């Protein structure tokens, strides 16, 4: 009879599931993996904006002959969008005054950037 009790207690321990109930670890994991789900229209807008920002970054690297970080150039697309017509061009010209490429290429970049910004 004791053999049955031992075997039944062993089988119970084999089937026992131990859940970790440490709330701090669980909440830390939840915070770390928190994501948001966007609708299709919102995702398209985000992709479009990222495309413009990546294009802008590549063009700035070209205009300043720089392959590394462009720490000296601070052109924020939100700032461009917040400005009005002629003010946008003037603001961009001031930001790009130290560009190593020709003024014609800088002007071309400004025109293209403003066209792309107007689609956002």
Secondary structure, DSSP 8 states (H G I E B T S, - for coil): -HHHHHHHHHHHHHT-------HHHHHHHHHHT------HHHHHHHHHHHHHHHHHHHHHHHHTT-SS--TT----HHHHHHS-HHHHHHHHHHHTTT-SS-HHHHHHHHHHHHHHHHT-
